[in-house]
Amino acid sequence: MSESTSFSKAEQPSRAAPLTIAADGLSNRSGLSSNGYSEQSSYHHTILAIHINDLERTTIDTWVQRNYELRVGLADITRPLFLQITFGGQIEAITPYAREKAREMNLVRPELPSVVAVVVPNSVIGQIIKMLIWDLSQTWQATNLRVFLDPSEAQVWLERQVDYTSTSTTPM
């Protein structure tokens, strides 16, 4: 059985229909590219799956730019954003640059309703990522976040959150 950790100060997200995301994720308006970053949508285009395979500067810069484009580009903040962020096994250390940029990303529209599943490796670096996420989550206003070791469990949890947000009237 894998581990799941929840960090949430958010109330239940509104029950409006979730955002719809293109099949290949978001269009790359930034012009940035990185072999360590990829994204795609899943579950009827309601979940954006982001894969971070390394913490090279180009990967971090791409992730920061995409986060900014996504959060600033969303006008309807009543509809939750569903994200699955998976950190790959190629990550060996959290660099000061990555830590700094994560803190900067944390300040972009913290009021945006978000449901986030983060998948970390079952390793020391996974535990370090988890501690960084916990630290960052202390300032989030509208984020329901869980950390997983198993990507399929993260996906199932997110799908339940999408279904709950779209149709249910009783809390989970």
N, C-alpha and C positions, 0 to 999 in steps of 0.2 A: 504494500500500500504506500502510496506516495504522500508527501507532505503538502499541505496547503496552509498558507498564512494569510490572514485578512487584515488589511489596514484601511479602515474607512471611518471618516468623520461625516461622510455624506448621508443625507437622508435618502430614502428610496427615490430613484430617479422618476421623473414624470412618466406617465403611461402613454405619452405620444408615440407615434410610429418612429422607429429608429431611423437614423440616417441611412441613405443608400449610397454605396461606394462602388465605383466602377470595378469591373472584373480584375483589372490589373493594378488595383490600388488607385492612387490619385495620379492625375497627369503630372509629369515631372516638369513643372514650370521653372524650377530653380536652375536647371542646367547642370546641377551637380550630379556626380555619379560616384559610385564606390562599389567595389567587389564585396565589401563587408556588410552592405545594406541592401535589403530587398523588401518588397511589400506586395501583398495581394489581398483580395477580399475573399471572404468565405461566408457561409450560412446565408444564402440568398442576398449577398452583397451588403450585409449589415455589419459585419465585423472586418476591421482592417487588421491584417496580420503582418506585423513588422518583424523582420529577422535581422539581428545584429550579430555578425559573426566575428568581428574583431573590434578593437577600439583605436584603430588608426585615426589620425586627424581627419582624413577624407570621409571616413565612415561617420564619425561624430558630427562633422560639419553637414553632411547630407542629412543625418537624422535631425539635427537642430533645425535646418532649413525646412524640412518636410513638416516637422512639428509646428513650426511657426505658420507655414502656409495653411495647414489644416485648421489650426485653432483660430487664426485671424480670419480665414476665409469663411468660417461658419457664422452666418448671421442669426440663425434660429437656435438660440441656446436652450430652448425648451425640449429639444430632441437630444437624447443622450448619444454620445460617441462611444462606440464599442471597439476596444483595442486589445489585441493579443501581441505582446512584445516578448520575443524569444531571444535570449542571449545564448549564442552558440558556444561550443566547447573550445574554440580557438582563443578565447579570452583568458589571458594569464594573469592580468593585474588591472586594477582600476587606476588609470592615469590621473594626475592632477587636472589635466585639460578636460578629460571626460567628466570628472566630478564638478568642475566649474561650469561646464556647459549644461550638465544635468540641472544644476541649481538655477541657471538662467532660464531653461525650458520650463521649469517649475513656476516661473512668474508670469508666463504667457497665459492670460485668460483663465485663472484658477477657478473662476465661477462656472466654467463650461461643464455641464453635466457629463460625466464620463464613467464608464465601467471598464476597468482595465485588469487583464490577467497577464501577469509577468511570469515567464518560464525561465528559471535559472538552472544552471548545471548543478548536479549533486556533487559539489566539491567545495573546497575552501573559498574559491572565488565566487561561487554561487552564494555562500553565506555572506560574503562581503557585499555583494550586490544587494542582497536582501536587507542588510543593515543600512545601506545608502538609501534604498527605497523607503524604509521606515522613517529615516531622518527627513527625507523630502516630503513624505506624506503628512507630516505634522502641519503643513501650511495649506494643504489642499482643502478647498471649501466644498466641492461638489463631486468628489471622486470616490467610487466604490472600487477598491483595489484588492486583489489577492495575488499571492505569490505561489507558484506551483513548481514542482520538479518534473512533472509529466505533461507534455504538450497536449495530449488527448484529454486529460482531465481538465486542463485550462479551457480547451475548446468546448467541452460539454458544459462547464460552468457558464461560459459566456453565452452559449446558445440558450441556456435556461434563463439568463438575465434578459436576453433579447425577447424571448417568448413572454416572460413575466411583464416586461415593460410595455410590450405591444398589446397584451390581451387581458392580463389578470387585474383583478381589483382587490385581491387579498395579498398582504405582505408575505414574502418568502421566509 
